[in-house]
Amino acid sequence: MKSVGTIRKIDELGRIVIPIEIRNKLNINEKDLLEIFIEENSIILKKFEESCVFCGSIEDLKKYKNKLVCSKCVENIIY
């Protein structure tokens, strides 16, 4: 894991501020959703991207009964 050399204090509500340089580099904007993972002794934040419920693709998504399905999986289901 690459360190960017930034240290932030957690406030009394458990919040931290992600520096603007990091948000810009990762294209994280106000109101974006982040996924939070724990890996050994690390907390990992990842920008949430909606994906196909079957294969995980993020391209050419269509909604079906409030679920996202990519066009390739739609084709596989039909045939």
C-alpha positions, -999 to +999 in steps of 0.1 A: +000+000+000+014+034-010+015+061+017+007+096+007+021+111+038-011+127+052-022+123+088-058+131+099-073+131+133-106+113+140-132+137+155-155+129+184-181+114+161-156+091+144-152+111+112-121+119+092-117+144+063-102+129+031-078+155+017-089+173-015-058+160-033-068+124-027-104+130-036-094+147-069-070+120-078-096+093-072-125+113-087-144+112-054-170+140-052-194+153-026-223+128-020-204+099-037-208+066-019-177+048-005-174+011+004-155+004+036-135-028+040-112-042+067-081-061+056-059-073+084-051-042+104-061-017+076-093+001+068-098+004+030-121+030+014-132+024-022-154+045-043-187+026-048-195+017-084-228+001-093-222-032-112-240-062-128-255-085-101-242-115-121-207-107-134-197-074-117-192-055-149-197-017-147-204-013-185-237-010-203-259-016-173-297-020-175-322-020-146-344-050-142-367-052-111-344-027-093-313-048-101-285-039-126-276-064-153-251-058-181-260-064-217-237-095-220-255-112-191-289-103-206-278-120-238-267-151-218-300-153-200-320-150-232-301-177-250 
